[in-house]
Amino acid sequence: KGTMPAVNIAESNDDFKIEFAAPGYKKEDFKIDLDKNVLTVSVEHQEKKEEKEDKRMLRCEYRYNSFSRAFTLPDSANSDKISASYSDGVLSVTIPKHDTAKTKPARQISIK
């Protein structure tokens, strides 16, 4: 049975960022799927440890970890430009916003 990693979700003017604290994995262990507006991040990881003595197996341990988290993306998300990276035990998924959804800076309108 797997344990669910801690997740941070942040929003900036330009994008949304989802970060998973998932140390001990390789980037190949992660699977990220997008179906309509639902982003699913999952992991399946199997580790096998063997301790042998004189070619006779004394102990063999399998460790199997898995998790899956699904996120419904808001309409402002530009799902065509989603990117992901894994570094130092943190999986980062960046979801840019559509240009029309970005907050425009305040400005003064001149009077003619």
KAZI-V589829 format. One record per pair of residues at least 12 apart in sequence whose C-alpha atoms are under 7 Angstrom apart, sorted by sequence separation. I is the first residue (numbers start at 1). J is the second residue. If there is no record, write none. Layout:
BEGIN
i=[I I]
j=[J J]
END
This chain:
BEGIN
i=[7 8 30 31 49 82 83 7 30 48 49 82 6 7 29 48 81 82 5 6 29 47 48 81 5 29 47 79 5 46 47 78 46 77 78 45 46 77 78 45 77 78 44 45 76 77 44 76 43 43 42 43 76 42 41 42 40 41 40 41 40 39 40 38 39 38 39 38 39 37 38 37 27 2 4 1 2 3 1 2 24 23 22 23 21 22 21 22 20 21 19 20 19 20 19 18 19 17 18 17 18 17 16 17 15 16 15 16 15 14 15 14 14 13 13]
j=[19 20 42 43 61 94 95 20 43 61 62 95 20 21 43 62 95 96 20 21 44 62 63 96 21 45 63 95 22 63 64 95 64 95 96 64 65 96 97 65 97 98 65 66 97 98 66 98 66 67 67 68 101 68 68 69 68 69 69 70 70 70 71 70 71 71 72 72 73 72 73 73 86 65 67 65 66 67 66 67 89 89 89 90 89 90 90 91 90 91 90 91 91 92 92 92 93 92 93 93 94 94 94 95 94 95 95 96 96 96 97 97 102 102 103]
END
